[in-house]
Amino acid sequence: MSKPLPATPLPPDEAPLRHVRQPLPHDSAKRHVTGLAQYIDDIREPEGTLHVAIGQSPRARGRLVALDLDAVRAAPGVVRVLTAADIPGKNDVSPAFGDDPMFAADEISFHGQALFAVVATTRDAARRAATLARVETLHEAPRVTVEDALERGESVLPDYSFGRGDAASVIAGAPVRLEGSLRVGGQEHFYLEGQVALAIPGEEGDVHVYSSTQHPTEVQHVVARVLDIPDAFVTCEVRRMGGGFGGKESQATQWAATAALAARITGRPCKLRLDRDDDFKLTGKRHDFRSDWRIGTDETGRILGYEVDHLARCGYSADLSNGVVDRTMFHSDNAYFMPDVRIGSKRLKTNTVSNTAFRGFGGPQGMLVIEHVLDQVAWAMGRDPLDVRYANLYAPGRDVTPYGMSVEETDTLPALMRSLERSSDYRTRREAIRAFNAGSPVIKRGLALTPVKFGISFTLTHLNQAGALVHVYQDGSVHLNHGGTEMGQGLYLKVAQVVAEEFGIAIERVRITATTTAKVPNTAPTAASSGTDLNGMAARIAAGAIRRRMAAHAAETFGVPEDEVVFRDDRVFAGNESLDFGELAKRCVQSRVQLSEAGFYKTPKITWDRAKGTGRPFLYFAYGAACAEVAVDTLTGEYRVTRVDILHDCGRSLNPAIDIGQIEGGFVQGMGWLTTEELVFDGEGRLRTHAPSTYKIPVASDVPADFRVALYPNTNREETIYRSKAVGEPPIMLANSVFCALTDAVRALDPTRPVPLDAPATPEAVLRACEAMRGRPLG
Amino acid sequence: MRQAIRFRRRGRIVEVRDFSPRTLLLDYLRLTERSVGTKEGCAEGDCGACTVALGRVRDGRVVYEPVNACILLLGQVDGADVVSVEDLAADGVLHPVQAAMVEHHGSQCGFCTPGIVMSLYTLYREAERPVTREAVNDCLAGNLCRCTGYRPIVDAALAACEGPPADRFLAESETIRADLEGIADGADIFVGDDTRFFAAPASEDALAALYARHPDATLVAGCTDVGLWITKGMAAIDKVIWLGRVAGLDAIEAGPEALTIGATATHSAAHASLGALDPDMGELMRRFGSVQVRASGTVGGNIANGSPIGDLAPALIALGAALELRKGDRVRALPLEEFFLAYRKQDREPGEFVRRVSVNRLGAGDAFRCFKVSKRFDEDISAVMGAFRLALVGRRIASARVAYGGMAATPKRAPETEAMLVGVSLDDPASWEPAFAALAADFQPLDDHRASAAYRRTVARNLLAKALHELATGRTDETRLVGERPALQAAE
């Protein structure tokens, strides 16, 4: 049983739709299954292409005293070795703060940090040569953990907090007071296609860079900065990525810039593809946190005051930590009203790789903390956690977030949760589990139903813009290009559906083309779940402008009013006349009607004053809820997720098949983050889980056999593209239900004790919690 | 002596005479052939993006198995039909598993998809009908997907495998069999010279002679570990002796007292006979690596490699196993536990190779339990592996063999614990305590990235407790999340 449930239908759209809302397969599906979909490493290399490998620091912290590269240069196949001294521009690949050197030249900041690059005739030769350097360092003890960083008092960015009222006093005076600390682990993206770039030198210093990146504009800009050439000399292109998940938002630039530098210096095409273990060591991950919390509630568990300090391990540099930790703060309320509240944060500096964007962008961590806290509250007063959650949901009159934004859509989430409560049979199963646990000494079951409220828009307001370029050719075929990138999420297809709808033509007539900075400039990264909202709208604006010009021409030709010209079924109807879309395109060209348009869209309504900690950073919220059931072996800490029910709000879905795919995939990825995916750094700052042999993402058997996923029938009250809602990130946090269900199962060992379970809840973490419930330490 | 390897590829026999002994199949496909549909995801045989199918004749029939091309030497495809993702569709018509993947929205980013399609192709060809969800999950354990959450892939597999297999490869199977039999010449293979070669002796005597001549050569059976020495360790391996062509070295003999497994029998091949020893052995094999790893990796290789964990070794030691080694003409045998000397150090002389392992069957009154505890159930290596063979007289333990993996630098028996178990009553849990306490004397485990020492100590104790509890109650439904045994074991 795993087929999506049919959703209650919404009333039909005003106009009948041919492509939008259809569950069309991914545009590349046939190419995926036949092996014909091209990724960067599959592009036929130009003759003479060289290969680049990274020389890495053997230490996590210290000074680089000597770098002897003679053996590297002498190795077979080596053409050139590059160091910081070879960089004509700025030795900086950072997205904003200027603190990410492409090659460390003096200060060493983390284990594996790039010191140099080898350019050789084969990838194998480059990799082997890169190990031959003699690196001499003045070694210092690395700061690895949150506690190390707190002790040293070092941050990559200033502390930041916002809130309302006087949380400390309210908590002090509250009838029920609880406090604690939750550790939330990081996560490796494990995109199946690792970081890769191919740089092809052109005339006069031009360079064309194929990069597996979510942010071609950033790659273009950083390559130009490193090479000291204008942005206009650099073109960045990407047809598709083999997964991104945030890991290729800011951190694809270093490899693209290194390949581009190699291409500049050798004059030959150069390719850099990181080995998987190097990709683990050299690229950032989801931020891990220690979050210290205090809460005060009334006798029913309703929140009166909440204080939380999020202590984020950011790694050695700022990267995107500003936005990430801000989003942790924005989502510290999840779906709950907090009358008096203070949300604080520290962005701690450690000698580890710089943590970066990861699907959810900090939000999941903030939300997990409050879900954990509400479990503790519920148990402290003997209530079902679901009832405590209901009692705290945003509601009319209790509808302003800690950052001053009104939650306008307060009816959706309670209704969605009630619906899921019924369809998942929550109350009956709660009782059944209680009975089961009473008679089962070893295996304990647990159940949890948790909500998701996720803010949609980049909190860095200027990123909320997009461009698209649409051409109609004289045969009626359409060239579609926009600033969004395809990483598997089906963005290209969704935007093509919009454009085909706009022209009333078969979707096969819309040719999807690779994202390139040469066609649409100054784009935002494909991130923050915003790809469809922004690029779909920009493409619709572009296509709409062309269609109106074509309609005007048809109206003039056939002597009907413009608004009576209809584009439908690949034809254009004007009064009693009709002609093929291609025929009209041909007539337009012959009559000098422009059939190309650049569309531009910017998100309305959003404002954010970070200094004051108030505004409307999000256009709207996406909602969802999940109910998870688990079974735990309390002798080993092993567990299985046995059933999951999900109800998720995509507004009016543009493509239900794609959206279900995002929900299921996001949930499973979130489940991995909270269960078996464990990043282990040793005392020397070395990542010990740097490959799939030791870093365990979910496999097929980890997915519950009973997995029921449905779309919640809803519409977006904001004027988004066909009233859909963004779906990329929110489903990650549906997996909080798994963590809460595991906690619930462990609690069955002794309902009088709080469950000391941190994330990720590996079997070891679960067994440690089980032993604590039995009043003894592990071992 | 043949100085080339030969395999079947896209309907033709390909002969390769000049290649580096450490060339990997994936590099041959992507860089030499430029068949770039097959992807490199991890280069260590864990993600499955590089999965291709190898067809070989077994009992007169062409059988396809999935392998990880990223850690398989090119030379190892000698004698096989090599099928990669580009080969499945013909004349614009998708293979049934491809069509089902499209129909069920089984791909998102698409990078893992070629490997998944190839794993599903072998499932489609070889799996017993009806194909269950569990069978699909087992088939996919070695294929990581980060986008879909697997549900649509599993649904695609179930849909594609609804009926009996019928694809164009089956229609051509007689031709394929004839082609493969045509290149199976039984000759020794030696490609290269005395300083750098890929060799594949065809007989045990030829192997013994060659290895005696080149004791510095690297013996390769399945290459599931040596492959990583190449891709990750960047080892300079210049002399390779592949054991896969040695006639008879893969023989499995199921005798009345013991099961004897030839060194080069793959885990897949040995799965059924090991499972027949005890259901827990079958479950252990089901969770051993992945289908790809089991199709390449061998029982002998797993032992000879001397991993401190080596999922299989603790179970075999507990059962009681003898290892047979050969050097030149000399053959010797020793108890398996004595083979493991220290971390990654075995009692194997230069030029000596593992010949076979004999495992004792359980007798009347013998009970066996083994448990693998890992971070993830499938495709993981155990943090702790516990195996227990207990001879019962009535409800009392008359003798015990206890072995653990992950608790020391080698797979190791627990002599103190074994002693303390003798005389213990299944009906008196208090009598179990001295055995639990003895574990601390037998093992001083380490902290590492798989688990802490404290976790290992607790789990080691609890696994023994679980085994005893299960034997006492005769049930496993109260104590297991996976690998539940039939309740008839209550008779024990």
Interface residues (C-beta under 8 A of the other chain):
Chain A: S2 K3 P23 P25 H26 S28 A29 K30 R31 H32 V33 T34 G35 L36 A37 Q38 Y39 D41 D42 R44 R127 R128 T131 H189 F190 Y191 L192 E193 G194 R240 M241 G242 G243 G244 F245 D275 R276 D277 S440 P441 V442 I443 M487 G488 Q489 G490 A631 D633 L635 T636 G637 E638 Y639 R640 A657 I658 I660 G661 E664 G665 G666 F667 V668 Q669 T676 E678 V680 R688 T689 A691 P692 S693 T694 K696 I697 P698 V699 A700 S701 D702 V703 A705 F707 V709 T762 P763 E764 L767 R768 E771 P777 L778 G779
Chain B: R34 S35 V36 G37 T38 K39 E40 G41 C42 A43 E44 D46 C47 A49 S84 V85 E86 L88 A89 L94 Q98 M101 V102 E103 H105 G106 S107 Q108 C109 G110 F111 C112 T113 P114 V117 R133 E134 V136 N137 D138 L140 A141 N143 L144 C145 R146 C147 T148 G149 Y150 R151 P152 I153 V154 D155 T231 K232 M234 F371 V373 S374 K375 R376 F377 D378 E379 D380 I381 A383 D448 H449 R450 A451 S452 A453 A454 Y455 R457 T458 V459 N462 L463 A465 K466 H469 E478 T479 R480 L481 V482
